[in-house]
Amino acid sequence: MSTARAAIHQRIELLWWQTISPAKLTRYYSVTVNTEQIEGFIQKFEQKGGSKEILDDGQTIAMRGATSKYLNILQKVADRTADTITIDLDDLAIYEQRQLGETDVNALTFGNSLVRRIENNAKRYIELFSRAVDRLMPESQRDDSMYVENDDVMDVIIEQRRLRDRADREREEREGGMEGVETEGVSMEQGAAGASKTQAPNGSSATDEFPAILTRRYSLYFKPMNAQKAQSVRMVGADQIGHLVTIRGIVTRVTEVRPCMAVAAYLCDTCGCEIFQEIKARQFTPLSQCESNQCKVNRSRGKLHRQTRGSKFLRFQEVKIQEMTDQVPMGDIPRTLTIHCYESTTRQVNPGDVVHMSGIFLPAPYTGFRAMRAGLLADTYMEVQHVNPLKRQYEKLATQITPEVEAQLSELSQSEDVYTRMANAIAPEIYGHEDVKKALLLLLIGAPHQKTADGMSIRGDINICLMGDPGVAKSQLLRYICKVAPRGVYTTGRGSSGVGLTASVMRDPVTGEMVLEGGALVLADRGICCIDEFDKMDESDRTAIHEVMEQQTISVAKAGITTTLNARTSILAAANPARSRYNPRLTPEENINLPAALLSRFDVLFLILDRPSHDDDLRLARHVAFVHMHGRHPTQNDQIDTSGDSGQQSSQSDSGDIGQDLLRRFVARARQHDPMVPRDVADYIVGAYVEMRQAYKATMEREQARKQRRTTDATDAASQASTVGNITPRTLLGIIRLAQAHARVCGSDQVRREDIDEALRLIEAAQVTLDTAMSEHAASSRRRLGGGHPRGANADPTSAIFEILVRTARQNSGGGQVEPMQDIKYAQVLERVRNAGYNESQLSQCLRQYEEINILQVNLTRTKITFVAAPGV
C-alpha cells in the first residue's frame, strides 16, 4: 500500500514539474538559491574586530577576534534599540569572494554574483532580504517591564489578536466544531505575513493576517560598493530602470517631512475584525466590505471604517537634486531629478549640499488627466538608499579626523608661521596677494557668534569686498573659496535677481500649497556666498542683501507668507571700478560706484590695482608659466631662476603640500576655539578705535574746509580717499571679528594684542591702496599744475575734458546713460572744450590717456570718438 502511494506521489510530482514553464522554473530556483545565499551571508559574515592588542613598540595595533556584524544588528532591532538595517554591498562582495574563491571583485559576473543581481534589480532584493531577516530575527533580550509605556499600537493590536484567537479556539473546543482548525496569532518579533485571501482592486491583499510591512520594526537599505562611480542626472537613462545608481549633484529643494501611508487599517462594524490593506501604489481604492472568515461564515457583509490607530505611516520627504555646473554641456540648462526619502533617510540633506545619493531608479506613471495626455510615457524618480555628503559641516569634520591628519594638524599648529603657511595654501596657483589671502583665511574661519541676554544676535561672519582692475584673479579667488567652504554658493551680479538671492514664492508640486523657496543667500546658510560682478547688479537687487550682511536674516512678506529666514553667511564680493579700470585721476567715490551704506557693511575693502613693475611682472610671468608647464603650483623643492626673487619665491612656496582637504580640516579645528577678549585687550581696542575716529574727524574737517574755500589746490585730493573707508562703529566690530579669527588660527582661547595689531594692519593695508592711488594722483597734479590752477574744483584738465565728453554723449542720447559703442563728433567736442578754456593739445592728451585704459577710441581721420565702455559717471 505504501509503495503504491509513493508511486502516485511521484507521478503527481512529475506532472507538476511538467506543467511549470521554464521561466517559472528558473524563477523558483533563483529565489531558492538567493534565499540560501542571503541567509548564509547574514549568519556567516564576520566583521574583523574585537579585542585590541598594543605591542611593545607602542605603535602597532593588532586586531583579534571577529564578530557577526549583521546578527548583532538584528539583535539591536529585536531589542528596539535600532530601526535601520544597512546591507553594505562591499561586505557581500567580500563574502562572495570567499565562497567562490575569487581574488578580484570585478571577476564576479552577473551569473555567479549576488552583488551584480542586486545592482540590477534592487527593489526585488530588498523584499528578499527582508524576508530573510524576518526568518532570522532573534528573540528580544530586553526587559519588557521597562517598555510597557513605550509599546506602540501594533503591540496592543497583536496582543488583542492573540487573545481573540485563544478565545475562538476555546469556544470551538467547547462546541466541538471545526476540529483540527486552529488559528495561531502572528508573532510580532517574527513578523510573518499570511497568504492573501482577497485581492483588493489595486492588487494589494486584505486578509485576517498582518502584512509583513506592518510587523517589521525596521527599514532595510543597500549601501552601494565604493567602486561604483557617481553619474550626473542626464547620464541615468531608461536602461537603468530598477538599477541601484549613484548620482552626484547639489540639493536645490527639500520639502518638510510628511506621513506617507503604507498600510491602511479598517474596522468591521459587524464582526469587529481589523482588516489591513497594504498600499503599494501612489493611489489606492479603499476597501468597503469585510472579507474576514467570521463575516463569510455568517454571510454578512460588514461595512469597513478606516482606522488611523492601526494604520502604518512612513516618514516621507521629497528632495530635488540638480546637476553640478561642470556636468552641464555647453548651451544646455541643468537637469533635476526627484528623490524620495523614507524613514531614516529623511532629514539627511539640506538645500545647498553637494552629495552623492544612491538609490533605485524607478518609473512613476502619471495619474489623472496627465495620464491621458502622457499615454505610455512615465516620469522617473529615485528611491534613496544611501546618502554621502561630499562637503561635511565643520562640526563633523572636526570629529572625523584620522591619526595621520591629526599629526599634520599638530605639526601646523606648533609652527610659528602657521598663519602665513595657511594663507599661502589658499589658491596657491595665483601669485601674490598675500594680505588678500590672509583676509580670506580669516573669512573662512570667522569669529564666534555672540548673543546678548536680551536675545540680540551679533554676527561673527566676516564680509570682504575685492575691488580691482580686470585680470587680477578676483574671480579665481572667489571660486577657490567657494570650493573649500563646506557650504559655498557662487553667483554673479548680472545672473542674480533680488528674488534669486533671497527667496521666491512657488507652488508645491506635491501638495499644491504656496511655499517659499530659498535663494542663494539662504542656500549658503552657515557658509559663504560668493558674489562676482558685484558692481553690475541693479540697485534694487543689491539692496536685498543689506539686511543679510548685518542682521543675517531675510524678512519675507509675499503671497500671504510672512516669515524670517536665516541667512547666517559670509559675503565675499568682487567688483570692478566704475570705468572697468581704476582711474587715479578721480576720487575713490567716483571709482567705487557703490553706496556708502553698503560699503560700511564690509569689514575689509581691498583695492587691487594692476600696475606695471619689471620685477613683479617677471615673477608673476614665471609663476604662471611654471603652473602651465607642470600643472601645479611651485613648491620649495622647485627652483625658479628669476634673478633675485628667491625671497618672494620662498614666501609663495612655504605652503608645502597643504591641500584643500587639509585646509578644510584645519579650519574646522580652528573654529572649535571660542576666544574671549580680556580687559587689558579691550582697553587696547578702545584706544585704537578712538585714535582712528579722531584721525577720521580731522580728515573730514579738512575736507569740509576745502569745500568751503572752494580751493583748487590739488594737494587736498588725497584727503578725499578717507571718505570711502569711513570709520564707523561697524569698523570696531570688524576689528574684533578679525582679531578673534586670528586668535583661532593661532589656537588661542584669548584675544591677544598681536591679534588686534594684525586686524588693524589688514584694515590699514586695504586702506593704503586707496590712499596711495590718490597720493600719486596728487603728486602728478602738483607737477603738472605747479601748485594750483584757476579752473574750479576739477583742477585736472584731463578729468575736466573727460566730463565734457560724457556730458556731450548724454545730450546726444537724450539725457540717458552713455552706452558702449556710442559715437560723438570730434568737432562738436573740440568746440565745447575750447569754450571751457582748454586747447586741442589737452584734448588729444585726454583722448590718448583714456584710449590706453580702453575707455575711448578715436578713428584715423579724427572725426568720430567712440565710447568702448560705459563711463559710469
LUMDODO-276649 format. One record per residue (C-alpha): residue number from 1; x negated, y negated, z; residue in one letter. Coordinates in pm, whole numbers, m for minus. Each point is the difference from the previous one (the first is absolute). Layout:
  resi      c1      c2      c3  resn
   NUM       X       Y       Z     a
...
% end
This chain:
  resi      c1      c2      c3  resn
     1       0       0       0     m
     2    m283    m237      89     s
     3    m180      84    m328     t
     4     307     m82    m208     a
     5      53    m325     190     r
     6    m364     m96     m59     a
     7      36      71    m372     a
     8     310    m217     m16     i
     9    m183    m286     172     h
    10    m294      32    m240     q
    11     241      m6    m298     r
    12     175    m311     134     i
    13    m333    m173      62     e
    14    m118      82    m352     l
    15     319    m138    m150     l
    16     m39    m312     211     w
    17    m355     m62    m121     w
    18     109      56    m361     q
    19     272    m261      26     t
    20    m240    m270     126     i
    21    m138    m228    m269     s
    22    m378     m43     m32     p
    23      27    m364     114     a
    24     186     100     319     k
    25    m246     282      61     l
    26    m296    m241     m33     t
    27     170    m245     231     r
    28      66     275     254     y
    29    m362     112       7     y
    30    m122    m364      m1     s
    31     209     m92     305     v
    32    m109     317     180     t
    33    m370     m54     m72     v
    34      20    m372      83     n
    35     175      71     329     t
    36    m268     250     101     e
    37    m277    m243     m97     q
    38     164    m288     184     i
    39      56     194     320     e
    40    m353     142     m15     g
    41    m144    m352     m44     f
    42     196    m141     294     i
    43     m95     289     227     q
    44    m361      62    m104     k
    45    m148    m336     m91     f
    46    m240    m105     272     e
    47    m140    m345      49     q
    48    m362      m6      99     k
    49     m37    m161     337     g
    50      37      81     365     g
    51    m293     m13     239     s
    52    m289    m238     m64     k
    53    m357      72      96     e
    54    m268    m270      17     i
    55    m347     139     m65     l
    56    m320     m96     184     d
    57     m95    m275    m245     d
    58     323    m181      86     g
    59      88     m63    m364     q
    60     127     323    m155     t
    61     355     100      90     i
    62     109     355     m71     a
    63     368      85     m37     m
    64     111     336     130     r
    65     331     170      m1     g
    66     300     m45    m226     a
    67     363     m87      52     t
    68     306      76    m206     s
    69      84    m342    m134     k
    70     355      48    m121     y
    71     116     236     275     l
    72     m97    m272     246     n
    73     205    m250    m198     i
    74     297     238       0     l
    75     m30      38     375     q
    76      12    m378      40     k
    77     309     m14    m218     v
    78     166     272     209     a
    79     m87    m193     316     d
    80     153    m318    m148     r
    81    m332    m190      26     t
    82     m39     m33    m378     a
    83     244     m33    m288     d
    84    m229       5    m306     t
    85    m180     289    m167     i
    86    m256    m107    m262     t
    87    m140     275    m223     i
    88    m344    m104    m119     d
    89     m59     146    m346     l
    90    m375     m11      63     d
    91      54     250     284     d
    92     210     217    m229     l
    93    m272     m11    m269     a
    94    m263     107     255     i
    95     225     284     113     y
    96      50     116    m358     e
    97    m371     m15     m69     q
    98     m60     236     288     r
    99     275     233    m115     q
   100    m102       6    m369     l
   101    m373     m21      55     g
   102     m36    m320    m206     e
   103    m271    m253      73     t
   104     147    m295    m189     d
   105     341    m157      43     v
   106      21     m77    m371     n
   107     m30     375     m73     a
   108     349      51     140     l
   109     238       8    m297     t
   110     374     m34     m12     f
   111      57     375      m2     g
   112    m197      95     309     n
   113      18    m325     198     s
   114     281     m98     229     l
   115    m144    m351      13     v
   116      47     m49    m374     r
   117     356     126      15     r
   118      78    m239     284     i
   119    m142    m292    m197     e
   120     225      87    m294     n
   121     319      81     193     n
   122     m31    m172     336     a
   123     372     m39      71     k
   124      61     375     m18     r
   125    m296      85     222     y
   126     111    m238     270     i
   127     304     224      47     e
   128    m212     318     m12     l
   129    m239    m135     262     f
   130     294    m112     214     s
   131     149     350      m8     r
   132    m336     149      98     a
   133     m27    m247     285     v
   134     350      93     115     d
   135     m98     367      15     r
   136    m332     m70     177     l
   137     130    m261     244     m
   138    m111     108     350     p
   139     205     m16     316     e
   140       3    m330     183     s
   141    m231     m17     302     q
   142     146    m315     146     r
   143     192     m24     322     d
   144     361     m48    m114     d
   145     100    m142     336     s
   146    m212    m310     m77     m
   147     165     m60    m338     y
   148     369      38      77     v
   149      65    m372     m34     e
   150    m198     m21    m323     n
   151     180     280    m184     d
   152     162    m119    m320     d
   153     344      68    m141     v
   154    m105     316    m182     m
   155    m105     165     327     d
   156     348     m60     139     v
   157     173     121    m319     i
   158    m211     317     m17     i
   159      69      76     364     e
   160     372     m51     m57     q
   161     m16     233    m303     r
   162    m167     267     214     r
   163     268     m26     266     l
   164     274      15    m261     r
   165    m151     306    m170     d
   166     m36     173     335     r
   167     364     m71      85     a
   168     109     132    m342     d
   169    m191     323      48     r
   170     148      52     344     e
   171     350     m62    m131     r
   172     m51     244    m288     e
   173    m126     266     238     e
   174     304     m43     219     r
   175     240       7    m291     e
   176    m186     288    m165     g
   177      m2    m159    m341     g
   178    m266     m32    m265     m
   179    m247     245     149     e
   180    m362     m41     m96     g
   181      43    m358    m110     v
   182    m207    m232     210     e
   183     m98    m352     m60     t
   184    m316    m103     172     e
   185     m82    m360      71     g
   186    m266    m166    m201     v
   187    m326     m48     185     s
   188     m95    m360      15     m
   189    m372      71       5     e
   190       6     249    m289     q
   191     215    m231    m213     g
   192     151     282    m206     a
   193     265     m99    m250     a
   194     269     245    m106     g
   195     104      86    m351     a
   196     243    m228    m172     s
   197     361      94      m5     k
   198     161    m293    m174     t
   199    m154    m233    m252     q
   200      81    m366      27     a
   201      74    m198    m317     p
   202    m357    m137     m13     n
   203    m162     340      43     g
   204     m66     m17     374     s
   205     122     264     240     s
   206     270     m32     261     a
   207     m22     292     242     t
   208      49      91     362     d
   209    m380      28      27     e
   210    m241    m286      48     f
   211    m193    m125    m306     p
   212    m372      44      35     a
   213     m72    m372     m26     i
   214     233     m60     294     l
   215    m187     225     240     t
   216    m351     m95    m108     r
   217    m157    m241     244     r
   218    m289     m88    m230     y
   219     m90    m149    m337     s
   220    m244     181    m225     l
   221    m233    m186    m237     y
   222    m287      84    m233     f
   223    m329    m188      17     k
   224    m167      11    m344     p
   225    m355     114     m55     m
   226    m272    m260      37     n
   227    m117      77    m352     a
   228     332    m110    m151     q
   229     m45    m326    m188     k
   230     231    m293      49     a
   231     192    m118    m305     q
   232     168    m321     m97     s
   233     378     m25     m30     v
   234      m5      m1    m380     r
   235    m211     318     m13     m
   236     268     211     171     v
   237     228     135    m272     g
   238     281     247     m59     a
   239    m244     293     m16     d
   240     m69     m48     372     q
   241     359      30     118     i
   242      m1     208     317     g
   243    m378     m24      39     h
   244    m188    m123     302     l
   245    m164    m321    m123     v
   246    m203    m280     159     t
   247      54    m363    m102     i
   248    m212    m303      80     r
   249     164    m338      20     g
   250     103    m293     215     i
   251     319       1     207     v
   252     222    m287    m107     t
   253     327      72     179     r
   254     103     204     305     v
   255     360      36     111     t
   256     110      45     356     e
   257      42     351     136     v
   258     354     128     m48     r
   259     169     332      86     p
   260      43     243    m289     c
   261     255     280      46     m
   262    m148     349     m45     a
   263     278     213     154     v
   264     363    m101      36     a
   265     191     151     294     a
   266     376      55      m2     y
   267     244     104     273     l
   268     309     205     m80     c
   269     317    m126     169     d
   270     150     354      m3     t
   271    m271     243     116     c
   272    m243    m250     149     g
   273    m298     135    m197     c
   274    m291    m214    m111     e
   275     m69      20    m372     i
   276    m333    m124    m135     f
   277     m64    m116    m356     q
   278    m356     m48    m118     e
   279     m49    m306    m220     i
   280    m249      53    m283     k
   281     104    m269    m245     a
   282      29    m378       5     r
   283     380      34       0     q
   284     223     274     139     f
   285     366      91      28     t
   286     112      40     363     p
   287     174     325      98     l
   288     370     m23      70     s
   289     113     354     105     q
   290    m147     232     261     c
   291    m165     319    m129     e
   292     m72     167     336     s
   293      86     367      65     n
   294     264     m89     256     q
   295     189    m223    m244     c
   296     m28     269    m267     k
   297     140     270     230     v
   298     282    m225     116     n
   299      54    m123    m358     r
   300       5    m357     120     s
   301    m181    m264    m199     r
   302    m116    m230     277     g
   303     m82    m357     m85     k
   304    m362    m105      52     l
   305    m106    m324     165     h
   306    m354    m125     m42     r
   307    m192     m24     324     q
   308    m304    m223      44     t
   309     m94     186     316     r
   310    m110     320    m169     g
   311    m128    m148    m325     s
   312    m371     m30     m66     k
   313    m151    m324    m125     f
   314    m354     m51    m120     l
   315    m199    m320      26     r
   316     m22    m139    m353     f
   317    m202    m286    m145     q
   318     m45    m113    m358     e
   319    m335    m140    m113     v
   320     m99    m170    m324     k
   321    m356      58    m115     i
   322    m157    m202    m283     q
   323    m302      56    m218     e
   324    m325    m167      88     m
   325    m135    m277    m218     t
   326    m281     216    m138     d
   327     250     267    m109     q
   328     213    m225    m221     v
   329     m90      m5    m372     p
   330     m57    m331    m172     m
   331     321    m179     m85     g
   332     220     228     212     d
   333     177     m53     331     i
   334     m50     215     311     p
   335     237     293      41     r
   336     166     102     324     t
   337     118     330     143     l
   338     258      69     267     t
   339    m123     200     299     i
   340     235     183     239     h
   341    m129      49     354     c
   342     168     230     253     y
   343     m51      54     372     e
   344    m364     m36     108     s
   345    m111    m150    m332     t
   346     205    m315      65     t
   347    m160    m316     141     r
   348    m338     107    m133     q
   349     m58    m292    m241     v
   350      69    m370     m11     n
   351      30    m239    m294     p
   352    m342     m87    m131     g
   353    m169     330      94     d
   354    m216     174    m260     v
   355      65     372      44     v
   356     m28     345    m150     h
   357     348     154      21     m
   358      38     371     m70     s
   359     336     154     m61     g
   360     230     199    m225     i
   361      93    m169    m327     f
   362     372      64     m51     l
   363     280    m116    m232     p
   364     299    m192     130     a
   365     310      24    m222     p
   366     207    m311     m39     y
   367     343      m7     162     t
   368     324    m179     m75     g
   369      29    m218    m308     f
   370    m377      m9     m39     r
   371       4     375     m64     a
   372     242     m50    m288     m
   373    m231    m253    m162     r
   374    m322     190      75     a
   375     114     332    m139     g
   376    m281     252      35     l
   377    m246    m251     142     l
   378     m94      m1     367     a
   379    m189    m227     232     d
   380    m305     122     192     t
   381    m120     m31     357     y
   382    m257     160     225     m
   383      74     176     327     e
   384    m302     m85     208     v
   385    m201     272     174     q
   386    m315    m179     114     h
   387    m113    m362      30     v
   388    m365    m102      m3     n
   389     m59    m376      48     p
   390    m309    m117    m186     l
   391     m50    m311     212     k
   392      61      70     365     r
   393      67    m274     248     q
   394    m284    m131     211     y
   395     138     171     311     e
   396     m11     342    m167     k
   397    m342     m62    m156     l
   398    m148     m84     338     a
   399     114     333     145     t
   400     m90     217    m301     q
   401    m378     m40      m8     i
   402    m236     290     m61     t
   403    m328      35     195     p
   404    m201    m103    m307     e
   405     199    m322     m41     v
   406     m22     m59     375     e
   407    m379      16     m20     a
   408      m5    m248    m289     q
   409     230    m241     185     l
   410    m216      22     313     s
   411    m310     m76    m205     e
   412     172    m301    m157     l
   413     129    m133     332     s
   414    m345      14     158     q
   415    m172    m185    m283     s
   416     m63    m370      50     e
   417     107    m102    m350     d
   418     326     193      m6     v
   419     190    m317     m91     y
   420    m215     m64    m307     t
   421     m14     365    m109     r
   422     376      47      11     m
   423      55    m332    m179     a
   424    m239     103    m279     n
   425     190     331     m29     a
   426     301    m195    m129     i
   427      m5       8    m381     a
   428    m376      72     m24     p
   429      19     m16    m380     e
   430      71    m374      29     i
   431    m312    m205      54     y
   432     m23    m273     262     g
   433     291    m158     191     h
   434    m146      99     338     e
   435     218    m236     206     d
   436     309      90    m201     v
   437     m57     372      61     k
   438     m49     m62     371     k
   439     330    m185      12     a
   440     169     286    m187     l
   441    m140     250     252     l
   442     153    m204     282     l
   443     327      m8    m197     l
   444       0     382     m19     l
   445     m59      34     374     i
   446     219    m287     115     g
   447      72    m112     354     a
   448     236     157     254     p
   449     357    m123      m7     h
   450     107    m206     299     q
   451     346     m13     152     k
   452      90    m249     269     t
   453     224      61     297     a
   454     294    m175    m166     d
   455     m23     227    m305     g
   456    m181    m235    m241     m
   457    m239     186    m228     s
   458    m337    m142    m104     i
   459    m142     157    m312     r
   460    m338     166      m6     g
   461     m21      47    m375     d
   462    m245    m225    m184     i
   463      94    m183    m321     n
   464    m269     m94    m251     i
   465      17    m191    m328     c
   466    m273      30    m264     l
   467      m6    m303    m227     m
   468    m255     m16    m276     g
   469    m105     m12    m360     d
   470      86     281    m241     p
   471    m243     291     m11     g
   472    m112      m1     365     v
   473     162     343      69     a
   474     294    m122     208     k
   475     237     258    m145     s
   476    m254     281      47     q
   477     m32     m85     367     l
   478     378       9      35     l
   479      17     337    m176     r
   480    m265     148     229     y
   481     168    m123     318     i
   482     335     134    m122     c
   483    m163     339     m63     k
   484    m173      19     340     v
   485     300    m109     209     a
   486     233     286     102     p
   487     297    m210    m107     r
   488     m99    m235    m277     g
   489     228    m159    m260     v
   490    m145    m187    m297     y
   491     206    m249    m194     t
   492     m48    m309    m213     t
   493     157    m341       8     g
   494     151      11    m347     r
   495     122     357      40     g
   496     175     m57     333     s
   497     315    m190      81     s
   498     121    m118     336     g
   499     240     293      26     v
   500    m270     241    m110     g
   501    m223    m121     281     l
   502     261      m4     277     t
   503     310     217     m45     a
   504     281      61    m248     s
   505     358     120      38     v
   506     100     304    m204     m
   507     264     271       3     r
   508     m90     332     156     d
   509      43     271    m268     p
   510      90     262     265     v
   511     262    m183     206     t
   512      82    m297    m226     g
   513     m63    m248     283     e
   514    m195    m324     m32     m
   515    m340      48     155     v
   516    m324    m196      24     l
   517    m307     112    m189     e
   518    m327    m142     125     g
   519    m241    m183    m226     g
   520    m378      m8      m7     a
   521     m37    m169     339     l
   522     231     250     168     v
   523    m180     292    m165     l
   524    m328    m136     139     a
   525     126      m3     360     d
   526    m294      75     233     r
   527    m230     m28    m298     g
   528    m137    m253    m248     i
   529     181    m174    m286     c
   530    m236    m120    m273     c
   531     146    m274    m221     i
   532    m202     m86    m307     d
   533      60    m310    m215     e
   534     145    m171     304     f
   535      m4    m339    m170     d
   536     214     128    m289     k
   537     302      66     221     m
   538     304    m221     m19     d
   539      44    m228     296     e
   540     337     155      87     s
   541    m155     346       8     d
   542    m307    m113     191     r
   543     208    m140     283     t
   544     136     348      66     a
   545    m324     100     168     i
   546     m25    m295     239     h
   547     196     183     269     e
   548    m194     321     m59     v
   549    m342    m161      41     m
   550      75    m143     343     e
   551     306     170     152     q
   552     m59     334    m180     q
   553     372      49     m54     t
   554     239     m37    m291     i
   555     342    m143      76     s
   556     261     115    m250     v
   557     359    m114     m41     a
   558     132     151    m323     k
   559     324     170    m103     a
   560     130       6     354     g
   561    m324     152     135     i
   562    m166    m218     263     t
   563    m313     150     148     t
   564    m370     m51      69     t
   565    m256     232    m154     l
   566    m350      60     132     n
   567    m289    m109    m221     a
   568    m299      39     231     r
   569    m255     m31    m274     t
   570    m316    m190     m80     s
   571       9    m221    m309     i
   572    m304       4    m227     l
   573      55    m248    m284     a
   574    m215     m90    m298     a
   575      57    m316    m200     a
   576    m166    m210    m266     n
   577     m35    m378      16     p
   578     262    m215    m166     a
   579    m203     m38    m320     r
   580    m119     362     m11     s
   581    m346    m115     111     r
   582     m95    m213     299     y
   583     m55    m360    m109     n
   584    m245    m172     239     p
   585     113    m341    m128     r
   586     338      44     166     l
   587      94      32     363     t
   588      63     343     154     p
   589     371     m83      22     e
   590      11     m51    m375     e
   591    m201     317     m65     n
   592     185     221     246     i
   593     356     m49    m112     n
   594     161     159     307     l
   595     215    m168     266     p
   596    m161     m82     333     a
   597     266     196     190     a
   598    m114     315    m179     l
   599    m373     m68      27     l
   600      24     m43     378     s
   601     133     354      33     r
   602    m323     147    m137     f
   603    m260      63     268     d
   604    m287     m27    m251     v
   605       1    m174    m340     l
   606    m305      88    m211     f
   607     m97    m198    m308     l
   608    m218     213    m229     i
   609    m172    m207    m268     l
   610    m185     129    m304     d
   611    m308    m222     m28     r
   612    m296      78    m225     p
   613    m318      93     187     s
   614    m297     180    m152     h
   615     m87     220     299     d
   616     359      82      94     d
   617      97      70    m360     d
   618    m302     228     m41     l
   619      85     205     308     r
   620     367      18     m96     l
   621     m77     113    m355     a
   622    m241     270     116     r
   623     250     123     257     h
   624     280      23    m257     v
   625    m230     170    m249     a
   626    m102     260     261     f
   627     364      76      79     v
   628      80      54    m367     h
   629    m310     213     m58     m
   630      45     233     295     h
   631     372     m30      79     g
   632     m66     m91     365     r
   633    m129    m287     209     h
   634    m373     m17      82     p
   635    m118     133     337     t
   636    m320     m43     200     q
   637    m167     281    m195     n
   638      58    m180    m331     d
   639    m272    m248     m89     q
   640     110    m285    m223     i
   641    m280    m224    m118     d
   642     141    m348       8     t
   643    m312    m207      76     s
   644      42    m112     353     g
   645     354     113      83     d
   646     m93     287     231     s
   647     160    m171     296     g
   648     329     m40    m181     q
   649     m16     354    m130     q
   650     m55     148     343     s
   651     293    m194     142     s
   652     221     134    m275     q
   653    m118     358      46     s
   654       3      34     377     d
   655     351     139     m12     s
   656    m156     339     m75     g
   657     242     268     m99     d
   658     302    m138     185     i
   659     296     114    m207     g
   660     361    m103      11     q
   661     102     285     231     d
   662    m272     m83     255     l
   663      87    m370     m22     l
   664     366      79      56     r
   665     m80     215     304     r
   666    m230    m267     141     f
   667     281    m252     m27     v
   668     236     246     171     a
   669    m249      50     285     r
   670     m58    m375      37     a
   671     373     m74      17     r
   672      26     209     317     q
   673    m178    m273     195     h
   674     209    m276     155     d
   675    m245    m283      76     p
   676     109    m256     258     m
   677    m117    m361      31     v
   678    m187     m73     328     p
   679      31    m335     176     r
   680    m343    m134     m97     d
   681      53      94    m363     v
   682     343    m165       5     a
   683    m161    m326     119     d
   684    m257      33    m279     y
   685     281      38    m256     i
   686     180    m304     139     v
   687    m313    m213     m23     g
   688     m73     106    m357     a
   689     359     m62    m109     y
   690      14    m346     160     v
   691    m327     m93    m170     e
   692     136     111    m337     m
   693     318    m202      55     r
   694    m200    m313      87     q
   695    m211      36    m312     a
   696     317      47    m203     y
   697     154    m309     162     k
   698    m304    m211     m85     a
   699      11     120    m359     t
   700     368     m83     m35     m
   701     m58    m347     148     e
   702    m271     m68    m257     r
   703     232     122    m274     e
   704     279    m226     119     q
   705    m231    m300      22     a
   706    m129      69    m350     r
   707     354       7    m136     k
   708      85    m324     176     q
   709    m307    m175    m144     r
   710      65     168    m335     r
   711    m373      27     m37     t
   712    m153     136    m317     t
   713    m309     132     170     d
   714     m52     355    m119     a
   715    m194      89     315     t
   716     333      43     183     d
   717     106     275    m239     a
   718    m163     266     218     a
   719     229     m89     288     s
   720     299     114    m202     q
   721    m115     362      28     a
   722     111      34     360     s
   723     365     m57     m81     t
   724      24     351    m147     v
   725    m147     177     301     g
   726     229    m166     252     n
   727     m92      75     360     i
   728     335      96     155     t
   729     103     219     296     p
   730      21     284    m251     r
   731    m375     m43     m47     t
   732     m49      73     370     l
   733     202     320     m31     l
   734    m201      93    m310     g
   735    m327     m41     193     i
   736     127     229     276     i
   737     119     262    m249     r
   738    m332       2    m186     l
   739    m193      22     328     a
   740     209     293     124     q
   741     m48     181    m330     a
   742    m377     m55      21     h
   743       2     138     356     a
   744     179     308    m130     r
   745    m273      49    m261     v
   746    m263      m5     274     c
   747     204     244     213     g
   748      50    m250     282     s
   749     308     m30     220     d
   750     m74    m365      79     q
   751     m44    m300    m226     v
   752    m350    m145      31     r
   753    m141    m336    m100     r
   754    m175     167    m293     e
   755     340     100    m134     d
   756     126    m359      28     i
   757    m312    m130    m174     d
   758      48     248    m287     e
   759     364    m105     m39     a
   760     m99    m368      m7     l
   761    m279      78    m247     r
   762     240     172    m241     l
   763     246    m289      14     i
   764    m284    m249     m50     e
   765    m146     207    m284     a
   766     335     m10    m175     a
   767      26    m378      59     q
   768    m357     m70    m112     v
   769      84     112    m352     t
   770     261    m274     m21     l
   771    m223    m265     156     d
   772    m297      96    m217     t
   773     200     m37    m318     a
   774     122    m344     101     m
   775    m343    m109     125     s
   776    m162      91    m331     e
   777     270    m191    m184     h
   778     m54    m302     228     a
   779    m376       5     m63     a
   780      47      19    m376     s
   781     251    m285      17     s
   782    m245    m216     193     r
   783    m270      67    m259     r
   784     233     m90    m286     r
   785     170    m302     155     l
   786    m277    m144     212     g
   787     207     m21     316     g
   788     331    m133    m130     g
   789     226     m67    m293     h
   790     286    m248     m32     p
   791     248     233    m166     r
   792     237      86     282     g
   793      32     315     205     a
   794    m132     227    m276     n
   795    m363    m114     m20     a
   796     m98     285    m231     d
   797      60     m95    m367     p
   798      20     364    m104     t
   799     284      75     244     s
   800     179    m324     m90     a
   801     m19      75    m371     i
   802     123     355      61     f
   803     303    m137     184     e
   804      71    m218    m304     i
   805     m13     313    m218     l
   806     245     182     226     v
   807     242    m295      13     r
   808     m10     m31    m378     t
   809      76     373     m42     a
   810     291     m24     243     r
   811     149    m298    m179     q
   812     m23     178    m332     n
   813     181     305     147     s
   814     284    m210     136     g
   815    m120     m22     359     g
   816     m36     374      52     g
   817    m298     206     101     q
   818    m306      26    m218     v
   819       3     342    m164     e
   820    m299     193    m139     p
   821     m83     m66    m367     m
   822     175    m338      10     q
   823    m150    m260    m235     d
   824     m43    m378      28     i
   825    m145    m244    m255     k
   826    m354    m120      54     y
   827      79    m351    m125     a
   828     286     m40     247     q
   829    m222     107     289     v
   830    m287    m226    m109     l
   831     232    m301      m8     e
   832     125      65     353     r
   833    m352      62     128     v
   834    m119    m335    m137     r
   835     301    m174     152     n
   836     m98     146     338     a
   837    m348    m152     m26     g
   838    m202     300    m115     y
   839    m193      51    m321     n
   840     m16     280    m257     e
   841    m327     140     134     s
   842     160      58     339     q
   843     290     172    m176     l
   844    m243     224    m187     s
   845    m179      85     327     q
   846     334      93     164     c
   847     100     219    m291     l
   848    m339     171      m4     r
   849       9      78     373     q
   850     353     139     m10     y
   851     m83     202    m308     e
   852    m274     170     200     e
   853     252     124     259     i
   854     242     105    m276     n
   855     276    m252      76     i
   856      m8    m207    m319     l
   857    m100      57    m360     q
   858     m64    m261    m275     v
   859      17      87    m368     n
   860    m294     m61    m236     l
   861     149    m312    m159     t
   862      70    m146     347     r
   863     362     m75     m80     t
   864     172     236     244     k
   865     m54      98     365     i
   866     145     335     117     t
   867      63     110     359     f
   868    m129     358      16     v
   869     128      45     357     a
   870     268    m184     195     a
   871    m162    m280     202     p
   872     232      49     297     g
   873       3    m362     114     v
% end
